[in-house]
Amino acid sequence: MEPAERSRVPRIDPYGFERPADFDAAAYEEFLAGYLVTLTRRAVKWSRLLRAGGVPRGRAVKRYVRKGVPLEHRARVWMALSGAQAQMDQNPGYYHWLLQGERNPRLEDAIRTDLNRTFPDNVKFRKTTEPCLQKTLYNVLLAYGHHNQAVGYCQGMNFIAGYLILITNNEEESFWLLDALVGRILPENIFRTWKLIHGHCRQTA
């Protein structure tokens, strides 16, 4: 592949992940050229659906979600359909109150241990990047540890929270989405069960 051809595909993807050295840019461009029509059609449908302001519910929305939510609408749709937006609206200031709560050294140390392990191939989570998302990730996990002391912090939650941060680009929204996932969407007690099996949950209550 000629350098000029290779340079058409950015080294970093839209989420901040570095493409691997063996990334096949030509195959990617060929696939995208054919898929772009489908993506554009879906984006137009979502824009029409969301034109009224809210995120409606019904069979059409379920069908749209199953086919994929366009990146530009993903945070808004996830917040609405998960119930996270309603929780955030009903609890103004709660997230920031959690961050100002009493210190818990065990919780803080457990979270810090995993910060550098979170998406090491993503430039947005590297300390050399400004702004670095590690601080945002730390805040989201710390707030959740205070919010749900029965779980505290469990290894693996850093990747979930990190991905939510990449999608929403919003610290507080990421916290409420994490709360929706762990508290209502994922199987009950999944992280406490993980602790019993693997011993990786840091109980901080």
N, C-alpha and C positions, 0 to 999 in steps of 0.2 A: 504494500500500500504506500502511495506517495505521501510525503509529509503534508502537502497541501490538502489532500483528501482526508487524512487523519485529523487535521486541525479543525475540521468542520464540526466535530463533536467535542464539546467542552470536556476537559479532564475531570471536572467536578459536576456531578449531577444536580438537579434542582433542589435536592434535599441536603446537599453538602457532602455527600459521599464521594470519595475518590474512585474513579473507575479503575479496575484492575489493569495490570500491564498487558494482559492478553485479551483485553476488551476488543471485540470485533465491531469496529465503528461502521464498516461497510454494511454488514448484516443488520445492524441496528437502524441505520438510515433507510435501508430497503424496507424493513418492517414498518418503520414509522411512516414512511411515505404512503403505504397502503392503509395504515390504521388511522391516519390523521383525519380522514373524512368521517370515520366513526366517532372519533373523539370530538370533533367539531359539532357533529349532529347532536351528541349527548349534551355538550355544553350549552347549545342553543335551547334544548328542551329544559334543562335545569334553570337557565336564566328566565325563561317564561314562567316556569313553575314558581320561582321565588320572587317574581316581580311584585307581588302584593305585599311583601315585607316579611311575613312569617314563613314557617316551613309546614305545609299542609301534611295531613296524614291520609292514608288510603292505599288502595291497591296500586295505583299508578306510582306513588312514591316508593312503595316496596319494590316494585319492578325496576325503577330507576336505580335504587340503592344497590340492588343485587348486581346490576350491570356496572356499577362503579360511580362514585361521586367525583366530579372534576375537582382538581386540586384547589381551584380558586373558590369553590363552594364547600369544601370538605369540613373545615372547622365549624362553619355556621350550621351545617346539616347535622354533624355529629353532636354539637352542643344541644341542638333542639330535640333530636330524636332520642338521645340518651337520657334526657331529663336534666342534664348538667346546667343548661341555661336557666331553667326554672329554679334550681337549687341556688345558683349564684344570685339570681334576682331576689330571692326570698331571704338571702343571708348577706346583705351588703356589709362589707368591712370584716367579715368573719375570717377570710383568708389572711389578711394582714394582722389581725388579732392573734391568729395562731403563730405567726412568725415572731411575734413579740412576747410569746409565752415564756414560762419558766424554762431555763436551760435543762437539757437532758444529755449529758456528755456521752452516754452509751449510744444513744440514737445518733448524735452528731458524728461520732467516730465511725460508726457502722456505715453511714452514708458516705462520708469522705473516703473511706476505703475503696469504694466502687466508682468514684467519679472518673478517675483516669481509665477505668476499664470500660466505660460506656462509649460505644461506637468509636473505637480508636481510629477507624478509617474515615471518620467524618471530621472535616476541617472545622466545623462550627463548635465542636466540643474540645478543641485543643487549646491549651493555655496560651499558645502563641497567637491565637486569633483574638481580635478585638471587635465587638464584644465576644467573650467566651461564654458559651451556654452552660458551662459547668456550674456557675453561680445560680442561674435560673433553675437548673436541675436540682441543686442542693436545696434551694428554697421550697420547691414543690414537694420533694420527698420529706423534708423536715416538717413542713406544715401537715402533710398527710400522716406522718408518724405521731404528731400531737393530736390530730383529729381522730384517728383510729388507733387507740393505744392497745387494743386487743391484738392488732397485727404489728404495729410499729413499723419496722422496715424489714423487708425480705429481699435477698438477692434475686434479681430478675425484675424487680419493680423499677430499677433504674432504666432499663431498656424500654419498658412500657412508657414511663414518664418522659423519657428522652424523645421517643417517637411522637408523643402527643405535643411536645414543645415544638418539634420541627413542623408539625402540621398547623398548629394554631398560631405559632409565633406570639403567644400570649401566656404569661406565667400563671395568672389566676384561672384562666380557662382550662389550662392543662391540669391544674389541681382538681377542679370540679369534674373534669372528664375521668381522671384517675379514680376519684371517689365513686363516680357512676359505674365504672368498670369493676372495681373491687367490691363495692358495696351492693350493687344491684344486678349487674350483667353477668359477671363470671360466677361459676358455681360457689355456693355458700361455703365459707371457711377454706377456700382453696389454698390460701397462703399459710394458714395455720396447719393444714394437712401437709403441705410441702415441708414445713418445719419439722413435723414429726418424722417424716420419711428421710429427709436429707440433712436436717440440722442446720439449715442455712438461714433461718429466720432469726432476726435479732429481736427478742422480746424486750420492750422498753417501758412497759407499763409500771 
